[in-house]
């Protein structure tokens, strides 16, 4: 006797699809079958031919919790995840305090206990001052990766110079660990920002110009060089352009353990959108021109993208508003966890990518890269019953009424998506249905990486 049987679904994996049903028992996938014949369940849910995909794993989330929870908190952030079809969200370590040692990591993990709607994991962090603590941070916690910056981000999370970065790589290589790297050349960024400010530039495009693409190219190549020398593994975060995706793929082909993450905003916006959105599209690294945006879709389709993360990083509107007159006065970051999957589904509807490829970059690959497989990211007996049901016929215009995040603005407002998540299931329980969060706060569990 199954707990729940989901019937009449188009079940999609990273390798194909079939018409069938999925049975759940004790929060796990108990069976997959073409027909429900002979299967009994306490509850049967007819999905009416809609697509059933493994739940998304968003490995790039800034919950701002613990810390500056007026911007976002774990409760609202995981509600937003549920609404977007994300069944596992991984917190980045830039909280207060930042998760840069075993004690601060455990503090963050404990802050989340009993509060989330979806399952979650936690990344640790690397700065110049915690070289003596990263070994324990990796070995003695369930951290899914260790995040570091090659350029300034925030004062409480200093970026690493080459010497510290290499030392961190050596520690992680010794322990089979995984680095996350924000790749931009700090000195080039500072040089361009100083020039633009000296010219009196305060417009949105000036901010984009202060992040030259050469600064990303150089940093990606430098990180790969040191990864190759140390034997460490890493994900290059939020890659913005096709050239760096090719560089990363070429490095992996010769044996470097390096993967490429990118984000939905690089597939949606171009730098000229700063003229209308201004500070509400201020993030780093920056988007480029239409040729780069179109090229990113091509690279996704061809398999050059390994994972997709939202880089969900909300701020209060009052913090962004000063940037309307002086772009330098607004912080970097936008909300995005609710629109990650819809962006990709819309791309499927436009013929830019397949649903199978969407599954690969949002669930299967992240589960393997971050040590969550086979519990997460795959539809097979014994795995957690995490999945999202999507209606590819549904055209939905995103508005503030949809938003479950504490942040109530988005550059995606007014955008119409063809294809939308209509049911999110975490360990067999529906947590969001037709845009309404119906799950229980605290249902979400902490998921450590598998040792």
Buried (B, 14 or more C-beta within 10 A) or exposed (E): EBBBBBBBBBBBBBEEBEEBBBBBBEBBBBBBBEEBEEBEBEEBBEBEEBBBBBBBBBBBBBBBBBBBBEBBBBBBBBBBBBBBBBBBBBBBBBBEBBBBBBEBBBBBBEBBEEBBBBBBBBBBBBBBEBBEBBBBBBBEBBBBBBBBBBBBBEEEBBBBEEEBBBBBBBBBBBBEBBBBBBBBBBEBBBBBBEEBBEEEBBBBBBBBBBBBBEBBBBBBBBBBBBBBEBBBBBBBBBBBBBBBBBBBBEBBEEEBBBBBBBBBBBBBBBBBBBEEBBBBBBBBBBBBEEEBBBBBBEBBBBEBBBBBBBBBBBBBEEBBBBBBEBBBBBBBBBBBBBBBBBBBBBBBBEEBBBBBBBBBBBBBBBBBBBBBBEBBBBBEEEBBBBBBBBBBEBEBEBEEEBBBBBBEBBBBBEBEBBBBBBBBBBBBBBBBBEBEBBBEBEBBBBBBBEE
